[in-house]
Amino acid sequence: MRGILKLAYKLLVNDRAKFVTLLVGISFSVFLMIMMLSMFAGVLNRASSTVINIGAKIWVMDPAVNTVSNSIGLPDYTLDAVRSMHGVKYAVPLFSGGALVKLDNGTYQPVTVIGLDDSSLFGRPAMAEGRIEDIYAENSFIAVRDSEFSKLGNPSKGTTFELNDHRGVIVGTAQATTSSLFGIPTLYTTYYRAIQYIPNPRYTISYVLVEPKNVADVQQIQRQVQSLGYLALTREQFERRISNFYVFQTGLGMNIMLMTTISFIVGLSISGQTFYTFILENIDKFGALKAIGTSSRVLIFMILFQATFTALTGYGLGIGLSTLAMTLAKMRLPDYAAMLTYKNLLLALGMVVIIAGFSSYIGIRRVLRIESFDIFRG
């Protein structure tokens, strides 16, 4: 069997032009698929940036909420009710809202304001400059140093701005695990300062963040919250809810799926046509092998080996190219949101397997139909 594989390999790489064409077709297809899927994964990850950065285990919200940016205010009694529930270690309010700030140079910039619980500052970010305790100072805000930080004029400690005719002061900068999706900078302050500075409807609590006593209490807390007419989701469930909204209720999921499908069809057509041409050019060699007693099973094994070897090599090259492209893009473009995940790699691998199977099927059909006397008669 080792000799058969060696022969199949030599037949495959003997015509370098055809072999390179096969690799280029599959590599380009994998490159496009990975780029599309990684971009989609990055967008979905950034859509949940607030959930990831805050890090609460349970989020209590209105059942109509689909994304973290479109919160619906909760009555004040909701916070008290959740705090009194069995299994709740503690619960704190969170404000999340949009605002328009006037910078020192006179320009206006939309921002997202996160109001943390005044007592605990639960969900506070890791500080890059300054102290978190300075958030209690008058008019104080903390700017998040992410890809949108420059839109605030790269503020340093002591930088001032205006928010709804209120004076604001940057008392520090913080690091965020994930940047926001829509290109809007983020400011942290205390909960009560946020609701004083930003006009709000009657209900000002965007979310109630809950820390359960232990993991076993999570489902019980969810049932108790549901009895109040509200929704309690774990961090993973909330992220999945946000992802489902962008996948199924916006055009984003459909557009990415179409682009990925087109990339798959391109790779399928190029590899299939090229591999069929390769089989036709080597049909006399396969016929000679059949004439000297090589079984159809061995011939099929040779073709499967050739198709699999080409597909996996092209897959590796495509992954390498896409990883290099994403790395260079992130170095030059701070807002670039692509993220390589295991699911993307497995999905692309599955599509490559289909490409290899299709190419093998075309080659096998042609080889099994040849007759030895036709080869020698020619």
C-alpha positions in Angstrom: 0.0 0.0 0.0 2.9 2.4 0.6 4.0 1.9 -3.0 0.5 2.7 -4.2 0.4 5.9 -2.2 3.9 6.9 -3.4 2.7 6.3 -7.0 -0.4 8.3 -6.5 1.6 11.2 -5.0 4.0 11.2 -8.0 1.1 11.2 -10.4 -0.4 14.2 -8.6 2.6 16.4 -8.4 4.1 15.4 -11.7 2.2 18.2 -13.5 3.1 21.1 -11.3 0.9 23.5 -13.1 -2.2 21.4 -12.5 -1.2 20.7 -8.9 -0.6 24.4 -8.2 -3.9 25.3 -9.7 -5.7 22.8 -7.5 -4.0 24.2 -4.4 -4.7 27.8 -5.4 -8.4 27.1 -6.0 -8.9 25.4 -2.6 -6.7 27.8 -0.7 -8.5 30.8 -2.1 -11.8 29.2 -1.3 -10.7 28.5 2.3 -9.3 32.0 2.6 -12.6 33.6 1.6 -14.7 31.3 3.8 -12.5 31.9 6.9 -12.4 35.6 6.4 -16.2 35.8 6.1 -16.8 33.5 9.1 -14.2 35.2 11.2 -15.5 38.7 10.5 -19.0 37.5 11.4 -17.7 35.9 14.7 -15.9 39.2 15.5 -19.0 41.3 14.9 -21.1 39.0 17.1 -18.4 39.1 19.8 -18.3 42.9 19.8 -22.1 43.1 19.8 -21.8 41.5 23.3 -18.9 43.7 24.4 -20.8 45.2 27.4 -21.9 41.8 28.6 -18.3 40.5 28.3 -16.7 43.5 30.0 -19.1 43.8 32.9 -18.9 40.0 33.6 -22.1 39.5 35.6 -23.2 35.9 35.9 -27.0 36.7 35.7 -28.7 39.6 33.9 -32.3 40.5 34.7 -34.1 42.4 32.0 -37.4 43.1 30.3 -38.4 40.1 28.1 -38.5 42.3 25.0 -34.7 43.1 25.2 -32.8 41.6 22.3 -29.5 43.5 22.5 -27.6 45.0 25.4 -27.7 48.5 23.8 -31.5 48.5 23.5 -32.4 48.2 27.2 -35.9 48.7 28.6 -36.1 50.4 32.0 -37.0 48.2 35.0 -39.1 49.5 38.0 -37.3 50.1 41.2 -39.2 47.4 43.0 -37.6 44.8 40.6 -34.2 45.4 42.3 -35.7 44.9 45.8 -37.6 41.8 44.7 -34.5 40.2 43.1 -32.4 41.0 46.2 -34.9 39.1 48.4 -35.0 36.0 46.2 -33.7 32.7 47.5 -30.2 31.9 46.1 -29.2 35.5 45.4 -25.9 36.5 47.0 -26.3 40.1 45.9 -27.9 42.2 43.2 -27.0 45.6 41.9 -28.5 48.1 39.3 -26.7 48.9 36.1 -27.4 51.9 33.8 -26.5 51.7 30.1 -27.4 54.5 27.8 -26.3 56.7 25.0 -25.3 60.4 25.2 -23.8 63.2 23.3 -20.7 64.8 24.7 -19.0 68.1 23.7 -15.3 67.8 23.6 -12.8 70.6 24.4 -12.3 71.4 20.7 -16.0 72.0 20.3 -16.9 68.9 18.4 -19.7 66.5 19.5 -19.2 62.8 20.0 -21.8 60.1 20.7 -20.8 57.9 23.7 -22.1 55.0 25.6 -22.4 55.7 29.4 -22.2 52.8 31.8 -23.4 53.6 35.3 -22.0 51.3 38.0 -23.6 50.6 41.4 -22.4 53.4 43.7 -21.9 51.1 46.7 -20.0 48.2 45.1 -18.9 49.4 41.6 -19.7 45.9 40.4 -18.6 45.4 36.8 -15.8 48.0 37.1 -13.1 47.7 34.4 -9.4 47.2 34.9 -7.7 50.6 35.3 -4.9 51.6 32.9 -4.4 55.1 34.4 -5.8 56.5 37.7 -7.6 54.9 40.5 -11.1 53.4 40.4 -11.9 55.3 43.7 -11.6 58.6 41.8 -15.0 57.8 40.1 -16.6 59.1 43.3 -15.2 62.6 42.8 -17.4 65.4 41.5 -18.2 65.2 37.7 -15.9 62.2 37.3 -15.9 59.7 34.4 -13.5 56.9 33.3 -12.8 56.5 29.6 -12.3 53.1 28.1 -9.0 52.8 26.2 -10.2 50.7 23.3 -10.2 51.1 19.5 -12.7 54.0 19.8 -10.6 55.9 22.4 -9.1 58.3 19.9 -12.6 59.6 19.0 -12.6 61.3 22.5 -9.4 63.1 21.5 -7.2 60.6 23.4 -8.1 62.2 26.8 -5.7 62.0 29.7 -6.4 62.4 33.4 -8.0 65.8 34.0 -9.5 66.3 30.5 -12.9 67.9 30.6 -16.0 67.8 28.4 -19.7 68.7 28.6 -22.6 66.2 28.8 -26.1 67.7 28.6 -24.7 71.0 30.0 -23.0 69.2 32.8 -19.3 69.3 33.3 -17.5 66.0 33.0 -13.9 65.2 34.0 -11.8 62.2 33.0 -10.3 60.9 36.2 -8.7 57.8 34.6 -8.7 55.4 31.7 -9.6 51.7 31.7 -8.9 48.7 29.6 -11.7 46.7 28.1 -11.7 43.0 27.1 -13.7 43.7 24.0 -14.3 46.9 22.0 -17.8 48.0 21.1 -19.4 47.2 17.8 -20.7 50.4 16.5 -17.6 52.6 16.8 -18.9 54.5 19.9 -16.5 55.2 22.8 -17.5 54.1 26.3 -17.5 56.1 29.6 -17.9 54.7 33.1 -19.4 56.6 36.0 -21.6 55.9 39.0 -25.2 54.9 38.6 -26.7 58.0 40.2 -24.5 60.4 38.3 -25.5 58.7 35.1 -29.2 59.1 35.7 -28.7 62.7 36.8 -26.7 63.7 33.7 -28.7 61.8 31.1 -32.4 62.4 30.5 -34.4 59.2 31.2 -38.0 58.0 31.4 -39.6 57.1 34.7 -37.7 53.8 35.1 -33.9 54.2 35.1 -32.6 50.7 35.8 -31.4 49.2 32.6 -30.4 45.8 34.1 -30.2 44.2 37.4 -26.9 42.3 37.8 -27.1 39.2 40.0 -24.5 37.1 41.7 -25.9 33.7 42.8 -24.8 32.0 45.9 -23.8 28.9 43.8 -24.3 27.6 40.3 -27.1 25.3 41.5 -29.2 28.4 42.4 -29.2 29.9 38.8 -32.2 28.0 37.5 -34.2 28.7 40.7 -33.4 32.4 40.4 -34.5 32.4 36.8 -37.8 30.8 37.7 -38.4 33.4 40.4 -37.6 36.3 38.1 -39.9 34.8 35.5 -42.8 34.8 38.0 -42.3 38.6 38.3 -42.8 38.9 34.5 -39.1 39.5 33.7 -36.3 37.6 32.2 -33.1 36.4 33.9 -30.3 35.2 31.6 -26.8 33.9 32.4 -24.0 35.6 30.6 -23.7 32.9 28.0 -27.5 32.9 27.4 -27.5 36.7 27.0 -24.6 36.5 24.5 -26.4 33.8 22.6 -29.6 36.0 22.5 -27.7 38.9 21.1 -26.0 36.7 18.5 -29.4 35.2 17.5 -30.8 38.7 17.0 -28.0 39.8 14.6 -28.1 36.4 12.8 -31.8 36.0 12.3 -33.4 39.4 12.7 -31.0 41.5 10.7 -29.5 41.2 7.2 -26.0 40.5 8.6 -26.4 36.8 8.9 -27.9 36.4 5.5 -25.2 38.5 3.8 -22.4 36.6 5.5 -24.0 33.2 4.6 -24.3 34.2 0.9 -20.7 35.3 0.7 -19.5 32.1 2.4 -21.6 30.0 0.1 -20.2 31.8 -3.0 -16.7 31.2 -1.7 -17.6 27.5 -1.3 -19.0 27.2 -4.8 -15.9 28.9 -6.3 -13.6 26.4 -4.6 -15.9 23.5 -5.5 -16.0 24.4 -9.2 -12.3 25.2 -9.6 -11.1 22.1 -7.8 -13.7 19.8 -9.4 -12.9 21.0 -12.9 -9.1 20.9 -12.4 -9.1 17.5 -10.8 -11.2 16.1 -13.6 -8.7 17.5 -16.1 -6.0 15.9 -14.1 -7.7 12.5 -14.3 -8.3 12.8 -18.1 -4.6 13.6 -18.6 -3.5 10.6 -16.6 -6.3 8.2 -17.8 -3.7 6.1 -19.7 -1.7 5.5 -16.5 -4.8 4.4 -14.6 -5.8 2.2 -17.5 -2.3 0.6 -17.5 -2.6 -0.1 -13.7 -6.0 -1.6 -14.3 -4.6 -3.8 -17.1 -1.8 -5.3 -14.9 -4.3 -6.4 -12.3 -4.8 -3.4 -10.0 -8.2 -3.7 -8.5 -10.9 -1.0 -8.6 -10.6 -0.7 -4.9 -7.0 0.3 -5.1 -7.6 2.8 -7.8 -10.4 4.4 -5.8 -8.0 4.5 -2.8 -5.4 6.3 -5.0 -7.9 8.9 -6.1 -9.2 9.5 -2.6 -5.6 10.0 -1.4 -4.9 12.5 -4.1 -8.0 14.5 -3.5 -7.6 14.4 0.3 -3.9 15.4 0.1 -4.7 18.3 -2.1 -7.7 19.5 -0.1 -5.9 19.3 3.3 -2.8 21.1 1.9 -5.0 23.8 0.4 -6.9 24.0 3.7 -3.7 24.6 5.6 -2.5 27.2 3.2 -5.8 29.0 3.3 -5.8 29.1 7.1 -2.3 30.4 7.1 -3.1 33.2 4.6 -6.3 34.2 6.4 -4.5 34.3 9.8 -1.7 36.5 8.3 -4.3 38.8 6.6 -6.2 39.2 9.9 -3.1 39.9 11.9 -1.9 42.6 9.5 -5.4 44.1 9.3 -5.6 44.3 13.1 -2.2 46.0 13.2 -3.4 48.7 10.7 -7.1 48.9 11.4 -8.1 49.1 15.1 -11.8 48.7 14.3 -11.2 45.4 12.5 -13.4 42.9 14.3 -12.5 39.5 12.8 -11.9 36.7 15.2 -10.7 33.2 14.4 -12.7 30.5 16.3 -12.6 26.7 16.4 -16.2 26.6 15.0 -15.1 28.6 12.0 -12.1 26.2 11.4 -14.3 23.2 11.7 -17.0 24.6 9.4 -14.4 25.5 6.8 -12.9 22.0 7.2 -16.3 20.4 6.6 -16.7 22.4 3.4 -13.2 21.4 2.3 -14.1 17.7 2.9 -17.2 18.2 0.7 -14.9 19.7 -2.0 -12.6 16.8 -1.7 -15.5 14.3 -1.9 -16.9 16.0 -5.0 -13.6 16.0 -6.7 -13.0 12.3 -5.8 -16.4 11.3 -7.1 -15.8 12.9 -10.5 -12.4 11.2 -10.8 -13.6 7.8 -9.6 -16.5 7.7 -12.0 -14.2 8.4 -14.9 -11.5 5.9 -13.9 -13.9 3.0 -13.2 -15.4 3.4 -16.7 -12.2 2.9 -18.6 -11.4 -0.4 -20.2 -7.8 -1.7 -20.5 -8.0 -2.7 -24.2 -9.1 0.9 -25.1 -5.8 2.2 -23.6 -3.6 -0.2 -25.4 -5.5 0.0 -28.6 -4.9 3.8 -28.6 
